[in-house]
Amino acid sequence: MQRKLEKEYKNKTISLNGNSYITDSKKYDEYDESFEPQVHIEYEYNGKRYIRVKANSCYNKVTLSNGEEYNRGDYVWIEVAPVKWLVDEKARIMLADKIIFAGVQFNEISDYETENFDKVFIKEFMDENFSKDLEQVKSIGSLEKEPEKTEENKKKKSRIEKLNPDKTNYTDRTKMTDTEIIHNWIESGESVLLRGPSGIGKTERIKSLYPDLIYMKLTNNMFPEKVVGSTNLQTGQSIPPDFAKTAIMQEATEEEKKLIEENIQNIYKIADTVYKRSKTSDKKVVILLDELLNVKPAVQSLVYTLVLNRIVEIGNGLKLPDNVVVVATGNQKKYSNVAEELAEPLEKRFDHILDMKPKVGEWITDYAIPRKIHPMVIGYILSNYLNNGKSEDIKNMGYFYEEPEVGEQKLDENDCKGRTNDPRGWASISNTLYNFEKNLESGKYEGKDVEDILKRSIDSKLRLEWAEEFFDYYNLPTLTPEEVVEGIGKGYSEADLPENINERYAYIMALLTANESQVEVCREFIRKYCDPEYLSIYDIYWAGKDERRMEKISELQELSSSLHNENETKEYAQDGVSSYTKIGQMYNTFLTKDKDRGEENDKY
């Protein structure tokens, strides 16, 4: 991210937002120099705010808390975050939860004494500069004027609070993922349009939720009768389109199906019966209109009545079952050269329009882990985004590809547009790694430069500036489960242990090959030397759909509760899979069929 921000800055493609911040411009060892303010302009990139600070340490090299090394004179991009306040309303006091002062001396100019706090540099900095940069929702003055809470107004509840029977603590509630919110809308019988870039799983997401959906891909050269039906010119009879017949047949009785097969004209009368009966059905029949935004307005217009009233305009009109829900997908213009604007009347017919973007955490939990995307892909993505401070929450780690207006403006050494990396692309890379490893282990590459083979394979899929970084991550030195077990007895040298976040995630993924006798030792190694917060990912991935392994993980997690302190266990259990049941539920939900590792990854 540092390199990316610096490049955007030099290309003048990063936006200013009008804010600025003050720091001291003096070096760490300039004790006799007074405070000299330096202004830093705030920039905005992908919804986050940053300032650009020049490293002016007295040392030639400096290592920051994120493990990155910088030379004196380098520019460092720092994310801007609001100050969190601890408010004591009774005492009318507000305290900052965490404040870090960097490069501002505490001492006085004259004799380095600190007896008179009003004269120290940091007090001057706070009064003259820092206080002006703070953003606070409520000032202390306003707290003084706030009316004292009485028993009467303490009981006041919002409308949602009154309607909601959920007693879960507010801080423990989680936001729905895109998949969950889409499922919620469909189950409520509301039509949905999903917009977003190719490769993020719009279509496959719906197919995984409703495997028996009625799929119709729209194209500019399709015959209108596939959507609205046709008329037999000889008999004058109306013939409904196949998707409408399928929708009615799914909800018809065996006797009704037989009547329809005998004479298609019976479908109109039976459709009315099915419609009335389906009003009490909890089952949803999904009709998926794929690529709706990639066809001309003339084709889009064919589905107006279908989306609004679930009626096919053929003959006197064919009424589809009441439990039918229409879902459509497509790309906005910025993501596709062939995309079309959606006509306003059609756009208004959809109950919900969701503009989707690829979210790392959701992709990992909902797709990558269940579909067995190569562990080094997952490890790379996790380490890359956490290392760049995207988020500490696995469910909200931002995006893992570049917007077209950013990525496609960059040309590679062959003057070709830069490749963007989406979920489908990472699934393809996963397949490449599995195939490479299978060929390598079978001796297919004997006598060949295997590093060059893999590098060229990765180069053909990833942007050039990312390909080298990903190869280096994949090729990081790690320990095998056997070496971890051996190290328990004789101890580990410093060279055996991971040095930074990249290596920690590489170690976690490399230890997935542990067998049942090794997994306990590997889990403790991860807890102690890697990152216990993401031990849950190791557990889910190692267990897979194997019931015996699920039980093993459940036993080890229960054992952890008695071996580790209560706070650590509580924090781990919130993020982890705490029981056999929870692991089983996850895999029953997301993995509907037995798949070998890597199979069908490119479908997402």
KEVO-616783 format. One record per residue (C-alpha): residue number from 1; x, y, z. Coordinates in nm, 4 decimals, m for minus. Layout:
! residues N
   vexvex          x          y          z
      NUM          X          Y          Z
...
This chain:
! residues 604
   vexvex          x          y          z
        1     0.0000     0.0000     0.0000
        2     0.2912     0.2372     0.0746
        3     0.4248     0.1990    m0.2794
        4     0.0800     0.2294    m0.4283
        5     0.0009     0.5525    m0.2418
        6     0.3381     0.7035    m0.3296
        7     0.2844     0.6166    m0.6955
        8    m0.0639     0.7712    m0.6949
        9     0.0815     1.0817    m0.5290
       10     0.3530     1.1198    m0.7915
       11     0.1006     1.0634    m1.0710
       12    m0.1235     1.3260    m0.9083
       13    m0.4161     1.0813    m0.9116
       14    m0.4758     1.0775    m0.5352
       15    m0.7383     1.3262    m0.4132
       16    m0.7064     1.6006    m0.1503
       17    m0.9967     1.6487     0.0884
       18    m0.9120     1.9873     0.2443
       19    m0.7958     1.8719     0.5897
       20    m0.4470     1.9170     0.7340
       21    m0.2527     1.8108     1.0453
       22     0.0418     1.9464     1.2438
       23     0.3529     1.7658     1.3675
       24     0.6918     1.8811     1.4896
       25     0.9510     1.9086     1.2132
       26     1.2512     1.8662     1.4447
       27     1.4524     1.5444     1.4629
       28     1.4524     1.3116     1.7616
       29     1.7954     1.4242     1.8878
       30     1.7559     1.8004     1.8353
       31     1.7046     1.8627     2.2052
       32     1.8043     2.2281     2.2007
       33     1.5708     2.3211     1.9198
       34     1.2255     2.4581     1.9994
       35     0.9045     2.3138     1.8579
       36     0.8567     2.4012     1.4917
       37     0.5187     2.3031     1.3443
       38     0.4982     2.1291     1.0091
       39     0.1710     2.1013     0.8147
       40     0.0657     1.7717     0.6528
       41    m0.2097     1.7700     0.3924
       42    m0.4722     1.4950     0.4134
       43    m0.5413     1.2751     0.1096
       44    m0.8213     1.0299     0.0382
       45    m0.7792     0.6937    m0.1349
       46    m1.0346     0.4109    m0.1629
       47    m1.2460     0.5591     0.1148
       48    m0.9572     0.5931     0.3643
       49    m0.7666     0.9054     0.4713
       50    m0.3879     0.9399     0.4782
       51    m0.1099     1.1932     0.5378
       52     0.2408     1.1822     0.3887
       53     0.5198     1.2206     0.6453
       54     0.8929     1.2410     0.5810
       55     1.1060     1.0116     0.7991
       56     1.3516     1.2441     0.9748
       57     1.5000     1.0150     1.2371
       58     1.8564     1.0653     1.3558
       59     1.9180     0.7039     1.2501
       60     1.9887     0.6009     0.8918
       61     1.7367     0.3150     0.9091
       62     1.4200     0.2881     1.1129
       63     1.1807    m0.0056     1.1615
       64     0.8208     0.0900     1.2313
       65     0.5684    m0.1089     1.4344
       66     0.4319    m0.2760     1.1195
       67     0.7726    m0.4314     1.0501
       68     0.8493    m0.2042     0.7521
       69     1.1977    m0.0542     0.7247
       70     1.2539     0.3044     0.6106
       71     1.5625     0.5090     0.5353
       72     1.6045     0.8599     0.6640
       73     1.4389     1.0922     0.4135
       74     1.1841     0.8355     0.2909
       75     0.8184     0.9323     0.2811
       76     0.5764     0.7267     0.4883
       77     0.1985     0.7194     0.4390
       78     0.0013     0.7108     0.7646
       79    m0.3688     0.6351     0.7857
       80    m0.5757     0.8984     0.9672
       81    m0.8187     0.7626     1.2264
       82    m1.0492     0.9496     1.4676
       83    m0.9632     0.9729     1.8357
       84    m1.1768     0.7431     2.0511
       85    m1.3164     0.9141     2.3594
       86    m1.3955     0.7713     2.7009
       87    m1.6800     0.9826     2.8407
       88    m1.7677     1.0183     3.2080
       89    m2.0917     1.2161     3.1912
       90    m2.1357     1.2407     3.5679
       91    m1.7890     1.3870     3.6216
       92    m1.8157     1.5858     3.2929
       93    m1.4788     1.4509     3.1762
       94    m1.3712     1.3240     2.8346
       95    m1.0489     1.1257     2.8017
       96    m0.8845     1.0005     2.4848
       97    m0.8624     0.6228     2.4748
       98    m0.5216     0.6280     2.3047
       99    m0.2958     0.9133     2.1918
      100     0.0573     0.8761     2.0544
      101     0.2902     1.1767     2.0284
      102     0.5807     1.1245     1.7934
      103     0.8704     1.3641     1.7577
      104     0.7440     1.6239     2.0065
      105     0.9861     1.6868     2.2929
      106     0.8535     1.6908     2.6472
      107     1.1357     1.9022     2.7968
      108     1.1767     2.2782     2.8352
      109     1.4310     2.4717     2.6254
      110     1.6381     2.6005     2.9124
      111     1.7287     2.3213     3.1486
      112     1.5260     2.0168     3.0355
      113     1.3245     2.0377     3.3582
      114     0.9572     1.9461     3.3611
      115     0.8412     2.1002     3.6872
      116     0.6347     2.3656     3.5095
      117     0.4174     2.1723     3.2652
      118     0.2847     2.4939     3.1058
      119     0.6302     2.5601     2.9587
      120     0.7087     2.2208     2.8067
      121     0.7035     2.1743     2.4307
      122     0.4332     1.9101     2.4290
      123     0.1918     2.1397     2.6175
      124     0.2473     2.4090     2.3560
      125     0.1886     2.1527     2.0817
      126    m0.1359     2.0330     2.2394
      127    m0.2747     2.3834     2.2965
      128    m0.1747     2.5423     1.9683
      129    m0.2030     2.2576     1.7222
      130    m0.3268     1.9197     1.8405
      131    m0.6511     2.0442     1.9944
      132    m0.7500     2.2054     1.6635
      133    m0.7101     1.8757     1.4779
      134    m0.9402     1.6776     1.7017
      135    m1.2826     1.5728     1.5822
      136    m1.5363     1.5323     1.8578
      137    m1.9059     1.4725     1.8361
      138    m1.9810     1.6289     2.1715
      139    m1.7816     1.8952     2.3514
      140    m1.7369     1.9016     2.7276
      141    m1.9394     2.2213     2.7309
      142    m2.2341     2.0449     2.5764
      143    m2.2076     1.7741     2.8376
      144    m2.2547     2.0341     3.1083
      145    m2.5769     2.1542     2.9461
      146    m2.7151     1.8059     2.8888
      147    m3.0191     1.7445     3.1080
      148    m2.9775     1.4917     3.3814
      149    m3.1155     1.1527     3.2854
      150    m3.4319     1.0695     3.4752
      151    m3.5953     0.7294     3.5246
      152    m3.8591     0.8363     3.2722
      153    m3.6298     0.9205     2.9794
      154    m3.3982     0.6303     3.0571
      155    m3.6838     0.3998     2.9557
      156    m3.7362     0.5635     2.6156
      157    m3.6696     0.3291     2.3268
      158    m3.6523     0.3826     1.9541
      159    m3.9115     0.2211     1.7288
      160    m3.6677    m0.0525     1.6203
      161    m3.5771    m0.1270     1.9832
      162    m3.9460    m0.1679     2.0661
      163    m4.0075    m0.4017     1.7726
      164    m3.6896    m0.6078     1.8087
      165    m3.7211    m0.9090     2.0448
      166    m3.3452    m0.9758     2.0185
      167    m3.1782    m0.9367     2.3582
      168    m2.8255    m0.9715     2.2212
      169    m2.5854    m0.7078     2.3521
      170    m2.5597    m0.4294     2.0921
      171    m2.1789    m0.4511     2.0794
      172    m2.2011    m0.8255     2.0070
      173    m2.4273    m0.7847     1.7032
      174    m2.2711    m0.8287     1.3614
      175    m2.3517    m0.6789     1.0231
      176    m2.4917    m0.9040     0.7532
      177    m2.2588    m0.9989     0.4713
      178    m2.3657    m0.9214     0.1137
      179    m2.4673    m1.2849     0.0724
      180    m2.6792    m1.2759     0.3880
      181    m2.8547    m0.9492     0.2963
      182    m2.9298    m1.0794    m0.0561
      183    m3.0745    m1.3986     0.0920
      184    m3.2833    m1.1922     0.3343
      185    m3.4354    m0.9859     0.0500
      186    m3.5143    m1.2906    m0.1652
      187    m3.6765    m1.4759     0.1239
      188    m3.8934    m1.1656     0.1762
      189    m4.0117    m1.2027    m0.1838
      190    m3.8363    m0.8850    m0.3065
      191    m3.6698    m0.8575    m0.6477
      192    m3.2980    m0.7763    m0.6526
      193    m3.0523    m0.6328    m0.9075
      194    m2.6854    m0.7055    m0.8341
      195    m2.4365    m0.4718    m1.0012
      196    m2.0593    m0.4905    m0.9903
      197    m1.7386    m0.5986    m1.1662
      198    m1.6990    m0.9396    m1.3282
      199    m1.5496    m1.2174    m1.1238
      200    m1.6785    m1.1251    m0.7774
      201    m1.9380    m1.4022    m0.7615
      202    m2.2688    m1.2278    m0.8350
      203    m2.4161    m1.5191    m1.0298
      204    m2.2544    m1.8021    m0.8362
      205    m2.3613    m1.6421    m0.5069
      206    m2.7269    m1.6774    m0.6097
      207    m2.6707    m2.0271    m0.7478
      208    m2.5163    m2.1390    m0.4175
      209    m2.8177    m2.0039    m0.2267
      210    m3.0750    m2.1503    m0.4675
      211    m2.9283    m2.4500    m0.6560
      212    m3.2625    m2.5142    m0.8330
      213    m3.3016    m2.1606    m0.9670
      214    m3.4261    m2.0957    m1.3217
      215    m3.1319    m1.9482    m1.5106
      216    m3.1636    m1.7276    m1.8185
      217    m2.8642    m1.5547    m1.9737
      218    m2.9621    m1.2475    m2.1728
      219    m2.7774    m1.1681    m2.4979
      220    m2.8269    m0.9090    m2.7700
      221    m2.8867    m1.1766    m3.0355
      222    m3.1368    m1.3847    m2.8388
      223    m3.4840    m1.4396    m2.9812
      224    m3.7536    m1.2363    m2.7976
      225    m3.9733    m1.5467    m2.7690
      226    m3.7238    m1.6862    m2.5137
      227    m3.8461    m1.4122    m2.2784
      228    m4.2043    m1.3268    m2.3841
      229    m4.3124    m1.6470    m2.5597
      230    m4.4444    m1.6906    m2.9139
      231    m4.7584    m1.7632    m3.1193
      232    m4.8174    m2.0608    m3.3456
      233    m4.9004    m1.8958    m3.6795
      234    m5.0998    m2.1965    m3.7987
      235    m5.3189    m2.2513    m3.4913
      236    m5.2980    m1.9065    m3.3316
      237    m5.2156    m2.0688    m2.9976
      238    m4.9888    m1.8907    m2.7524
      239    m4.6717    m2.0771    m2.6514
      240    m4.5129    m1.9665    m2.3206
      241    m4.1336    m1.9363    m2.2899
      242    m3.9437    m2.2299    m2.1392
      243    m3.8494    m2.0503    m1.8149
      244    m4.2179    m1.9725    m1.7399
      245    m4.3198    m2.3319    m1.8074
      246    m4.0420    m2.4519    m1.5751
      247    m4.1538    m2.2156    m1.2958
      248    m4.5115    m2.3431    m1.3108
      249    m4.4140    m2.7086    m1.3507
      250    m4.1942    m2.6863    m1.0371
      251    m4.5001    m2.5899    m0.8312
      252    m4.7569    m2.8103    m1.0073
      253    m4.8895    m3.1446    m0.8862
      254    m4.8160    m3.4618    m1.0818
      255    m5.1680    m3.4539    m1.2283
      256    m5.1262    m3.0872    m1.3320
      257    m4.7898    m3.1616    m1.4921
      258    m4.9494    m3.4402    m1.6959
      259    m5.2223    m3.2042    m1.8227
      260    m4.9612    m2.9491    m1.9292
      261    m4.7590    m3.2141    m2.1143
      262    m5.0746    m3.3298    m2.2940
      263    m5.1660    m2.9783    m2.4083
      264    m4.9553    m2.6687    m2.3433
      265    m5.2707    m2.4556    m2.3503
      266    m5.3734    m2.6093    m2.0173
      267    m5.0859    m2.4176    m1.8570
      268    m5.2894    m2.0942    m1.8389
      269    m5.5658    m2.2430    m1.6238
      270    m5.3197    m2.4403    m1.4126
      271    m5.1043    m2.1266    m1.3661
      272    m5.3979    m1.9544    m1.1944
      273    m5.4425    m2.2520    m0.9613
      274    m5.0688    m2.2689    m0.8853
      275    m5.0631    m1.8927    m0.8200
      276    m5.3371    m1.9139    m0.5548
      277    m5.1771    m2.2181    m0.3923
      278    m4.8278    m2.0636    m0.3889
      279    m4.9468    m1.7676    m0.1790
      280    m4.9059    m1.9839     0.1308
      281    m4.5729    m2.1409     0.0245
      282    m4.2496    m2.0611     0.2128
      283    m4.0350    m2.1908    m0.0735
      284    m3.8875    m1.9309    m0.3100
      285    m3.8534    m1.9981    m0.6825
      286    m3.5756    m1.7761    m0.8175
      287    m3.5566    m1.6661    m1.1805
      288    m3.2064    m1.5330    m1.2489
      289    m3.1664    m1.2876    m1.5382
      290    m2.7913    m1.2900    m1.5979
      291    m2.6109    m1.0031    m1.7766
      292    m2.9150    m0.7725    m1.7747
      293    m2.6912    m0.4660    m1.7929
      294    m2.4896    m0.6020    m2.0847
      295    m2.7769    m0.6101    m2.3352
      296    m2.9368    m0.3343    m2.5424
      297    m3.2431    m0.1463    m2.4080
      298    m3.4605    m0.3349    m2.6579
      299    m3.3748    m0.6646    m2.4868
      300    m3.4011    m0.5108    m2.1388
      301    m3.7566    m0.3974    m2.2179
      302    m3.8662    m0.7597    m2.2632
      303    m3.8485    m0.8199    m1.8867
      304    m4.0391    m0.5098    m1.7625
      305    m4.3611    m0.6896    m1.6717
      306    m4.1774    m0.9991    m1.5505
      307    m3.9811    m0.7977    m1.2921
      308    m4.2752    m0.5870    m1.1741
      309    m4.5706    m0.8284    m1.1740
      310    m4.4171    m1.1740    m1.2375
      311    m4.6336    m1.2026    m1.5473
      312    m4.5270    m1.3217    m1.8928
      313    m4.6992    m1.1184    m2.1648
      314    m4.8201    m1.3960    m2.3908
      315    m5.1836    m1.4387    m2.4911
      316    m5.3930    m1.3048    m2.2044
      317    m5.0867    m1.3065    m1.9807
      318    m4.9351    m1.5992    m1.7935
      319    m4.9252    m1.5461    m1.4188
      320    m4.6213    m1.7054    m1.2532
      321    m4.6412    m1.8524    m0.9012
      322    m4.6666    m1.5948    m0.6231
      323    m4.3460    m1.7256    m0.4614
      324    m4.1348    m1.6461    m0.7695
      325    m3.8605    m1.3884    m0.7087
      326    m3.6701    m1.2231    m0.9951
      327    m3.2980    m1.1593    m0.9479
      328    m3.0796    m0.9928    m1.2132
      329    m2.7058    m0.9318    m1.2462
      330    m2.4844    m0.7069    m1.4578
      331    m2.1814    m0.4775    m1.4777
      332    m2.1825    m0.1018    m1.4485
      333    m2.0251     0.0897    m1.7356
      334    m1.7024     0.1565    m1.5473
      335    m1.6459    m0.2200    m1.5233
      336    m1.7402    m0.3214    m1.8782
      337    m1.7022    m0.1691    m2.2229
      338    m2.0226    m0.3387    m2.3395
      339    m2.2406    m0.2397    m2.0423
      340    m2.5584    m0.0418    m2.1045
      341    m2.7465     0.2029    m1.8856
      342    m3.0518     0.0456    m1.7300
      343    m3.3701     0.2155    m1.8451
      344    m3.5210     0.4146    m1.5593
      345    m3.8660     0.2457    m1.5737
      346    m3.6992    m0.0962    m1.5423
      347    m3.4613     0.0189    m1.2691
      348    m3.7578     0.1363    m1.0599
      349    m3.9205    m0.2057    m1.0925
      350    m3.6533    m0.3702    m0.8771
      351    m3.7165    m0.3648    m0.5021
      352    m3.3428    m0.3536    m0.4262
      353    m3.0298    m0.2601    m0.6211
      354    m2.7033    m0.3663    m0.4601
      355    m2.3747    m0.2281    m0.5935
      356    m2.1289    m0.4985    m0.4988
      357    m1.7552    m0.4808    m0.4546
      358    m1.5178    m0.7672    m0.3802
      359    m1.4660    m0.7918    m0.0034
      360    m1.1689    m0.9897     0.1157
      361    m1.3053    m1.1249     0.4424
      362    m1.6374    m1.2317     0.2952
      363    m1.4660    m1.4019     0.0020
      364    m1.2323    m1.5917     0.2344
      365    m1.5008    m1.7139     0.4763
      366    m1.7874    m1.7655     0.2295
      367    m1.5907    m1.9025    m0.0639
      368    m1.2146    m1.9503    m0.0393
      369    m1.2048    m2.1726     0.2693
      370    m1.5049    m2.3928     0.1792
      371    m1.3869    m2.4293    m0.1832
      372    m1.0293    m2.5021    m0.0723
      373    m0.8606    m2.2145    m0.2513
      374    m0.4855    m2.2726    m0.2187
      375    m0.3764    m2.1835     0.1369
      376    m0.0895    m1.9674     0.0145
      377    m0.3397    m1.7480    m0.1756
      378    m0.5428    m1.7016     0.1422
      379    m0.2296    m1.6439     0.3491
      380    m0.0953    m1.3857     0.1038
      381    m0.4196    m1.1913     0.0927
      382    m0.4584    m1.1935     0.4706
      383    m0.1003    m1.0895     0.5402
      384    m0.0969    m0.8264     0.2658
      385    m0.4081    m0.6460     0.3819
      386    m0.3524    m0.6755     0.7541
      387     0.0077    m0.5608     0.7089
      388    m0.1201    m0.2515     0.5294
      389    m0.3643    m0.1700     0.8071
      390    m0.6781    m0.2356     0.6024
      391    m0.8689    m0.3689     0.9003
      392    m0.8292    m0.5984     1.1973
      393    m1.1695    m0.7515     1.1271
      394    m1.1605    m1.0531     0.8970
      395    m1.5159    m0.9742     0.7830
      396    m1.4303    m0.6213     0.6742
      397    m1.0874    m0.6118     0.5147
      398    m1.1686    m0.3991     0.2143
      399    m1.1038    m0.4854    m0.1483
      400    m0.8397    m0.7009    m0.3088
      401    m0.8290    m0.5730    m0.6602
      402    m0.7795    m0.2359    m0.8295
      403    m1.0651    m0.0302    m0.9682
      404    m1.0560    m0.0230    m1.3531
      405    m0.9980     0.3513    m1.3631
      406    m0.6847     0.2919    m1.1573
      407    m0.5532    m0.0409    m1.2816
      408    m0.6264    m0.0066    m1.6518
      409    m0.4573     0.3307    m1.6802
      410    m0.1271     0.1672    m1.5972
      411     0.0573     0.0078    m1.8871
      412     0.3049    m0.2750    m1.8419
      413     0.6421    m0.3025    m2.0142
      414     0.4664    m0.4256    m2.3291
      415     0.2327    m0.1228    m2.3351
      416    m0.0625    m0.3439    m2.2427
      417    m0.3299    m0.2449    m1.9972
      418    m0.2576    m0.3461    m1.6415
      419    m0.4410    m0.6580    m1.5258
      420    m0.6834    m0.6241    m1.2385
      421    m0.7060    m0.9008    m0.9804
      422    m1.0532    m1.0159    m0.8826
      423    m1.1843    m1.3204    m0.6928
      424    m1.2106    m1.5248    m1.0116
      425    m0.8469    m1.4410    m1.0890
      426    m0.7280    m1.5512    m0.7447
      427    m0.9207    m1.8780    m0.7867
      428    m0.7370    m1.9280    m1.1165
      429    m0.4027    m1.8668    m0.9433
      430    m0.5034    m2.1258    m0.6834
      431    m0.5553    m2.3840    m0.9593
      432    m0.2177    m2.2952    m1.1087
      433    m0.0431    m2.3559    m0.7741
      434    m0.2149    m2.6920    m0.7207
      435    m0.1220    m2.8061    m1.0733
      436     0.2379    m2.6851    m1.0338
      437     0.2802    m2.8716    m0.7037
      438     0.1264    m3.1920    m0.8454
      439     0.3611    m3.1817    m1.1469
      440     0.6592    m3.0962    m0.9268
      441     0.5968    m3.3862    m0.6868
      442     0.5460    m3.6314    m0.9734
      443     0.8854    m3.5447    m1.1239
      444     0.7434    m3.3858    m1.4383
      445     0.9827    m3.0896    m1.4095
      446     1.3010    m3.2900    m1.3569
      447     1.6000    m3.0975    m1.4909
      448     1.3981    m2.7790    m1.5412
      449     1.4232    m2.4427    m1.3662
      450     1.1084    m2.4847    m1.1559
      451     1.1243    m2.1343    m1.0083
      452     1.1141    m1.9884    m1.3592
      453     0.8177    m2.2115    m1.4475
      454     0.6146    m2.0852    m1.1529
      455     0.7216    m1.7220    m1.1980
      456     0.6110    m1.7214    m1.5604
      457     0.2806    m1.8851    m1.4659
      458     0.2147    m1.6190    m1.2020
      459     0.3304    m1.3372    m1.4330
      460     0.0630    m1.4391    m1.6836
      461    m0.2110    m1.3875    m1.4247
      462    m0.1060    m1.1042    m1.1918
      463    m0.0044    m0.7434    m1.2450
      464     0.3727    m0.7309    m1.2841
      465     0.4312    m0.5356    m0.9620
      466     0.2236    m0.7909    m0.7694
      467     0.3548    m1.1071    m0.9355
      468     0.7049    m1.0815    m0.7896
      469     0.5681    m1.0054    m0.4428
      470     0.3309    m1.3016    m0.4537
      471     0.6046    m1.5396    m0.5720
      472     0.8320    m1.4250    m0.2889
      473     0.5500    m1.4870    m0.0404
      474     0.4745    m1.8333    m0.1811
      475     0.8444    m1.9230    m0.1639
      476     0.9018    m1.8027     0.1944
      477     1.0947    m2.0515     0.4113
      478     0.8618    m2.2246     0.6582
      479     0.8603    m2.5267     0.8884
      480     0.6949    m2.8577     0.8117
      481     0.4738    m3.0240     1.0755
      482     0.7536    m3.2770     1.1324
      483     1.0011    m2.9975     1.2039
      484     0.7563    m2.8318     1.4437
      485     0.7085    m3.1559     1.6361
      486     1.0852    m3.2131     1.6464
      487     1.1412    m2.8574     1.7703
      488     0.9153    m2.9106     2.0727
      489     1.1769    m3.1375     2.2265
      490     1.4972    m2.9549     2.1356
      491     1.3641    m2.5989     2.1077
      492     1.3599    m2.3546     1.8201
      493     1.6429    m2.1320     1.7038
      494     1.5731    m1.7717     1.6057
      495     1.6125    m1.8709     1.2400
      496     1.3303    m2.1248     1.2808
      497     1.0697    m1.8664     1.3804
      498     0.8723    m1.6257     1.1592
      499     1.0087    m1.2707     1.1600
      500     0.7149    m1.0675     1.0300
      501     0.3447    m1.0870     0.9471
      502     0.4098    m1.2295     0.5993
      503     0.6109    m1.5184     0.7375
      504     0.3595    m1.5797     1.0178
      505     0.0801    m1.6368     0.7684
      506     0.3053    m1.8469     0.5472
      507     0.3858    m2.0682     0.8478
      508     0.0161    m2.1034     0.9357
      509    m0.0712    m2.2173     0.5845
      510     0.2306    m2.4494     0.5556
      511     0.1237    m2.6369     0.8711
      512    m0.2100    m2.7373     0.7176
      513    m0.0445    m3.0629     0.6070
      514    m0.0285    m3.1774     0.9716
      515    m0.1843    m3.5154     1.0478
      516    m0.4041    m3.5834     1.3514
      517    m0.1086    m3.6682     1.5735
      518     0.0729    m3.3458     1.4772
      519    m0.2104    m3.0922     1.4748
      520    m0.2116    m3.0211     1.8504
      521     0.1576    m2.9275     1.8486
      522     0.1126    m2.7215     1.5293
      523    m0.1803    m2.5293     1.6812
      524     0.0252    m2.4413     1.9880
      525     0.3147    m2.3328     1.7653
      526     0.0758    m2.1025     1.5771
      527    m0.0686    m1.9659     1.9011
      528     0.2745    m1.8910     2.0455
      529     0.4785    m1.7810     1.7457
      530     0.2311    m1.6734     1.4777
      531    m0.1085    m1.5121     1.5306
      532    m0.3642    m1.6683     1.7701
      533    m0.6365    m1.4393     1.6353
      534    m0.6417    m1.6348     1.3103
      535    m0.5988    m1.9785     1.4598
      536    m0.9671    m2.0218     1.3729
      537    m0.8817    m2.0072     1.0017
      538    m0.6284    m2.2857     1.0514
      539    m0.8879    m2.4923     1.2389
      540    m1.1580    m2.4563     0.9726
      541    m0.9216    m2.5210     0.6859
      542    m0.7518    m2.8201     0.8529
      543    m1.0815    m2.9824     0.9523
      544    m1.2503    m2.9469     0.6138
      545    m1.5620    m3.1667     0.5959
      546    m1.3997    m3.4543     0.7813
      547    m1.6212    m3.5270     1.0847
      548    m1.3381    m3.6955     1.2733
      549    m1.1166    m3.3900     1.2210
      550    m1.4010    m3.1586     1.3264
      551    m1.4321    m3.3509     1.6518
      552    m1.0542    m3.3355     1.6999
      553    m1.0552    m2.9559     1.6621
      554    m1.3486    m2.9267     1.9007
      555    m1.1589    m3.1303     2.1631
      556    m0.8437    m2.9198     2.1195
      557    m1.0395    m2.5963     2.1537
      558    m1.1983    m2.7190     2.4751
      559    m0.8537    m2.8156     2.6002
      560    m0.7281    m2.4641     2.5156
      561    m0.9915    m2.3203     2.7480
      562    m0.8290    m2.4891     3.0462
      563    m0.4698    m2.4199     2.9426
      564    m0.4893    m2.0504     2.8522
      565    m0.6121    m1.7511     3.0446
      566    m0.9809    m1.6652     3.0320
      567    m0.9446    m1.3415     2.8339
      568    m0.7387    m1.5006     2.5588
      569    m0.9774    m1.7925     2.5296
      570    m1.2820    m1.5649     2.5217
      571    m1.1318    m1.3462     2.2506
      572    m1.0297    m1.6506     2.0474
      573    m1.3676    m1.8181     2.0795
      574    m1.5470    m1.5099     1.9447
      575    m1.3515    m1.5241     1.6195
      576    m1.2954    m1.8973     1.6033
      577    m1.4999    m2.2075     1.5477
      578    m1.5803    m2.3115     1.9027
      579    m1.7484    m2.6463     1.8412
      580    m1.7988    m2.9362     1.6048
      581    m2.1515    m2.8107     1.5356
      582    m2.0365    m2.4672     1.4169
      583    m1.7758    m2.6128     1.1820
      584    m2.0322    m2.8592     1.0485
      585    m2.2883    m2.5859     0.9894
      586    m2.0411    m2.3753     0.7944
      587    m1.9499    m2.6587     0.5607
      588    m2.3072    m2.7782     0.5172
      589    m2.4004    m2.4243     0.4161
      590    m2.1209    m2.3441     0.1758
      591    m2.0136    m2.6826     0.0444
      592    m2.3113    m2.8594    m0.1122
      593    m2.1111    m3.1259    m0.2939
      594    m1.7919    m3.3183    m0.2286
      595    m1.5122    m3.1501    m0.4200
      596    m1.1476    m3.2376    m0.4529
      597    m0.9170    m2.9506    m0.3610
      598    m0.9172    m2.6717    m0.6145
      599    m1.1967    m2.8234    m0.8300
      600    m1.4384    m2.5693    m0.9827
      601    m1.2625    m2.2740    m0.8166
      602    m1.2959    m2.0711    m1.1345
      603    m1.6750    m2.0638    m1.1026
      604    m1.6804    m1.7925    m0.8360
